[in-house]
Amino acid sequence: MPVDTRPIILTGDRTTGPLHLGHYAGSLKNRVALQDSHRQFLLLADAQALTDHAHDPAKVRRNVLEVALDYLAVGIDPAKTTICVQSCLPALAELTTLYMNFVTVARLERNPTIKDEIQARGFGRDIPVGFLCYPVAQAADITAFKATVVPVGEDQLPLIEQTNEIARRLNHQIGHDVLPQARALIAPVGRLPGVDGKAKMSKSQGNAIPLSAAPEAIRDAVRRMYTDPNHLRAADPGTVEGNVVFTYLDAFDEDREAVVALKEHYRRGGLGDVAVKRRLDDILQALLAPIRERRAALARDPGHVLRVLRAGTLEARERTQATLDEIRHALGLFTFDR
């Protein structure tokens, strides 16, 4: 069997709810495109989801299947991409424990991504240990698969930096390179704002469009989209910057020249919000209809989805256990045959 020399990608999502358009634009579309040129592992991060949802583990478990349905519906092919469940990979937990000895609490607290998330959630000093140590757990995830490419948004770059710091410390301790350095792959589309103009699209805030949204729900969301509050009449000049409708057109309208022309028309006046929203609605309806239909068909056969997850998880378990065994041996720890 020929050796697979393609770059290894690790990516995934927290299983706290079904995925939405923001996920599609920021990561899912790119994952579908990369699964032929890369060896891709897709992690259903249920263990990470527990770091701030430990009070509702049933929700986390339920959404493992919901997120898996979204993956398959958008075109993730389990014959090309390994889809696996994080909490079913015991090597990840043991690697996390080992790595905790190679990073300080002060370094974790300085991580800009963690600092921002702590503030956003209002933890104060009541930070769950699992949440504070998430960068260590992510380092375990990435290095266990020996991933060299990790698709992330710019706000996640400090986590990749910390992963590489831990890998370098392990390699230095061992005396040779066991773990590769990971390269961040910045998402081609930045984070989409919510339909209300807020910085982040979030189901909990009611400003997201789920991938499974019905036609009327899509239409209603587009109607509610934040535009230019000073654009009171179609004849008035309007502002494109900060206008959510145009942000979405930039992300989803493949006719780039038409979008440029629409922006110029809107800026000089004579183009109403209704017309622009109608165009966006048509585009989103065409995008989401086949995804919604595939998802509904897959949901009628949950046994198939579970078989996909089982096969992917067993494959990932072997791979991550091999990395753990290699590190344990390199560190001189006891390893008994099973």
C-alpha positions in Angstrom: 0.0 0.0 0.0 1.5 3.4 -1.0 2.3 5.8 1.8 0.0 8.8 2.1 2.3 11.8 1.9 -0.5 14.5 1.9 -0.4 17.1 4.6 -2.4 16.2 7.7 -5.2 18.5 8.7 -7.0 18.4 12.1 -10.1 20.5 12.5 -13.5 20.2 14.2 -16.3 21.8 16.1 -17.7 21.9 19.6 -20.9 19.9 19.9 -23.1 22.5 21.5 -25.6 22.9 18.7 -26.3 22.4 15.0 -24.0 24.4 12.7 -25.0 27.6 10.9 -24.0 29.7 7.9 -21.1 31.2 9.8 -19.6 27.7 10.2 -20.2 27.0 6.5 -18.5 30.2 5.3 -15.7 30.1 7.8 -14.8 26.4 7.7 -17.1 23.8 6.2 -16.9 24.9 2.6 -13.1 24.9 2.9 -13.0 21.4 4.5 -14.9 20.0 1.6 -12.4 21.6 -0.8 -9.4 20.3 1.1 -10.4 16.7 1.7 -8.9 15.5 -1.7 -5.5 17.3 -1.3 -5.0 16.7 2.4 -5.4 13.8 4.9 -8.2 15.3 7.0 -9.4 14.4 10.4 -12.5 16.0 11.7 -13.0 16.0 15.5 -16.5 16.2 17.1 -15.2 18.1 20.2 -17.7 16.9 22.8 -15.0 16.8 25.6 -14.2 20.4 24.9 -17.9 21.3 24.8 -18.1 20.1 28.4 -15.6 22.7 29.6 -18.5 25.2 29.8 -21.5 22.9 29.4 -20.8 20.3 32.1 -24.2 21.2 33.6 -25.9 19.7 30.5 -24.0 16.7 29.2 -27.2 15.4 27.4 -27.1 18.5 25.2 -23.5 17.8 24.3 -24.2 14.1 23.5 -27.3 15.0 21.4 -25.4 17.5 19.4 -22.7 15.0 18.4 -25.2 13.6 16.0 -26.5 17.0 15.0 -23.1 18.3 14.0 -22.2 15.0 12.3 -25.4 15.4 10.2 -24.3 18.9 9.2 -20.9 17.6 8.2 -22.3 14.9 5.9 -25.0 17.2 4.5 -22.5 19.8 3.3 -20.4 17.2 1.5 -17.8 15.9 4.0 -17.1 12.4 2.6 -16.2 9.8 5.3 -14.3 7.9 2.6 -12.0 10.9 2.3 -12.2 12.5 5.8 -12.1 10.7 9.1 -14.9 11.9 11.4 -14.3 11.0 15.0 -15.6 11.7 18.5 -13.2 13.4 20.8 -14.2 11.8 24.1 -13.9 8.3 22.7 -10.1 8.8 22.1 -8.5 8.1 25.5 -5.0 8.9 24.2 -6.1 12.6 24.0 -6.8 12.8 27.7 -3.5 11.1 28.6 -1.6 13.4 26.3 -3.3 16.4 27.9 -2.2 15.3 31.3 1.4 14.8 30.1 1.4 18.2 28.4 0.2 20.0 31.5 3.7 19.5 32.9 5.2 21.5 30.1 3.1 24.7 30.5 2.5 27.1 33.3 -0.8 28.5 34.6 0.6 32.0 34.0 1.2 31.2 30.3 -2.3 29.8 30.0 -3.8 33.0 31.5 -1.8 35.1 29.1 -3.2 33.4 26.1 -5.2 36.2 24.3 -7.9 33.8 23.1 -8.5 32.4 26.5 -8.5 35.8 28.1 -11.1 37.0 25.7 -13.3 34.0 26.1 -13.1 34.2 29.9 -14.2 37.8 29.8 -17.0 37.1 27.3 -18.4 34.3 29.5 -18.1 36.4 32.7 -16.2 33.7 34.6 -14.1 36.1 36.7 -11.9 33.9 38.8 -14.5 31.0 38.8 -12.9 29.6 35.7 -13.4 25.8 35.1 -10.0 24.1 35.1 -11.0 22.4 31.9 -11.7 25.7 30.2 -8.4 27.3 31.4 -6.5 24.2 30.2 -8.3 24.1 26.8 -5.1 25.2 24.9 -3.3 22.2 26.4 -6.1 19.9 25.3 -6.1 21.4 21.9 -2.3 20.8 21.7 -3.0 17.2 22.5 -5.6 16.9 19.8 -3.4 18.5 17.1 -0.2 16.6 18.0 -1.9 13.2 18.6 -2.8 13.2 14.9 0.6 14.8 14.0 -1.3 17.5 12.1 0.8 19.9 10.2 -2.1 22.1 9.0 -4.9 23.5 11.3 -7.6 25.7 9.7 -8.5 28.5 12.2 -9.7 32.1 12.3 -7.3 34.8 13.2 -8.6 34.9 16.8 -7.4 31.3 17.2 -3.8 31.9 16.2 -2.6 32.1 19.9 -3.8 28.6 20.4 -1.7 27.3 17.5 1.3 29.2 18.8 0.8 27.6 22.2 0.5 24.1 20.6 3.8 24.6 18.9 5.4 25.8 22.1 4.4 22.6 23.9 5.6 20.5 20.9 9.0 22.2 21.0 9.3 21.7 24.7 8.5 18.0 24.3 10.9 17.6 21.5 13.6 19.4 23.5 13.0 17.1 26.5 13.1 14.0 24.3 16.2 15.2 22.4 14.8 14.8 18.9 11.7 15.8 17.0 8.8 13.5 17.7 6.1 16.1 17.2 5.8 18.3 14.1 5.1 22.0 14.1 1.6 22.9 13.0 0.8 25.7 10.5 -2.3 27.8 10.9 -4.5 28.0 7.8 -6.5 31.2 8.0 -10.1 30.8 6.9 -10.7 32.4 3.5 -13.8 34.1 4.8 -13.7 36.0 8.1 -16.2 35.5 10.9 -19.7 36.4 9.7 -21.7 38.8 11.8 -25.1 37.9 13.1 -28.1 39.0 11.1 -28.6 41.8 13.7 -25.2 43.3 13.0 -23.6 42.0 16.2 -20.0 40.8 15.8 -20.7 37.1 16.2 -23.3 34.8 14.7 -24.7 32.7 17.5 -27.7 30.4 17.8 -28.1 31.3 21.5 -28.5 35.0 20.5 -31.0 34.2 17.9 -29.0 35.9 15.2 -27.8 32.9 13.2 -29.2 31.0 10.2 -28.9 27.2 10.7 -27.8 25.1 7.8 -31.1 23.2 8.3 -33.2 26.4 8.2 -36.6 26.2 6.4 -37.2 28.6 3.4 -39.4 30.9 5.4 -36.9 31.1 8.2 -34.2 32.1 5.8 -36.4 34.7 4.2 -37.3 36.1 7.6 -33.7 36.3 8.7 -32.7 38.1 5.6 -35.6 40.6 6.0 -34.4 41.3 9.6 -30.8 41.9 8.5 -29.0 45.0 9.7 -28.3 47.4 6.8 -27.6 51.2 6.9 -29.9 52.8 9.4 -29.6 56.1 7.6 -30.6 54.6 4.2 -34.3 55.6 4.7 -35.3 55.8 1.0 -34.1 53.9 -2.1 -33.0 57.2 -3.6 -30.7 58.0 -0.7 -26.9 57.1 -0.9 -26.2 54.2 1.4 -23.2 52.8 3.3 -21.9 49.4 2.4 -19.3 49.1 5.3 -21.0 47.4 8.3 -24.0 46.5 6.2 -24.7 42.9 7.0 -26.5 42.2 3.7 -23.4 43.1 1.7 -21.1 41.2 4.1 -23.2 38.1 3.3 -23.1 38.8 -0.4 -19.3 39.0 -0.3 -19.3 35.6 1.4 -21.9 33.8 -0.7 -22.5 35.5 -4.1 -20.2 34.0 -6.7 -20.8 36.7 -9.2 -18.2 39.1 -7.9 -18.7 41.7 -10.6 -22.4 41.9 -9.9 -21.6 42.5 -6.2 -19.2 45.3 -7.0 -21.8 46.9 -9.2 -24.5 46.6 -6.5 -22.2 48.3 -4.0 -21.5 51.2 -6.3 -25.2 51.6 -7.0 -26.1 51.5 -3.3 -23.4 54.1 -2.5 -24.6 56.6 -5.1 -28.3 56.0 -4.3 -31.2 54.5 -6.3 -31.0 51.0 -4.9 -33.3 50.0 -2.0 -32.6 47.5 0.8 -35.5 45.3 -0.4 -33.9 44.7 -3.8 -30.5 43.8 -2.3 -32.1 41.5 0.3 -34.1 39.8 -2.4 -30.9 38.9 -4.2 -29.3 37.6 -1.0 -32.4 35.6 -0.2 -32.3 33.9 -3.6 -28.6 33.0 -3.1 -29.1 31.6 0.4 -32.2 29.6 -0.7 -30.2 28.0 -3.5 -27.3 27.3 -1.2 -29.2 25.8 1.7 -31.9 23.8 -0.1 -29.8 20.8 -1.1 -28.0 20.8 2.2 -31.3 20.8 4.1 -32.6 18.0 1.9 -29.5 15.8 2.3 -29.6 16.4 6.0 -33.2 15.4 6.3 -32.5 12.2 4.4 -29.5 11.4 6.6 -31.5 12.0 9.7 -34.0 9.3 8.7 -31.1 6.8 9.0 -29.3 7.5 12.3 -27.8 4.1 12.2 -25.8 5.0 9.2 -24.5 8.2 10.9 -23.5 6.2 13.9 -21.6 3.6 11.8 -19.7 6.5 10.2 -18.7 7.8 13.6 -17.8 4.4 14.9 -15.5 3.6 12.0 -13.9 7.0 12.0 -13.4 6.9 15.8 -11.8 3.5 15.8 -9.4 4.6 13.1 -8.5 7.7 15.0 -8.1 5.8 18.2 -5.4 3.7 16.6 -3.6 6.7 15.3 -3.7 8.7 18.5 -2.7 5.8 20.6 0.3 5.2 18.4 1.4 8.8 19.0 0.9 8.5 22.7 2.9 5.2 22.8 5.7 6.9 20.9 5.9 9.8 23.3 5.7 7.6 26.4 8.6 5.5 25.0 10.6 8.6 24.1 10.1 10.0 27.6 11.2 6.8 29.2 7.8 6.0 30.9 6.7 2.5 31.6 4.7 1.0 28.7 3.2 -2.5 29.2 1.8 -4.6 26.3 -1.9 -4.8 26.3 
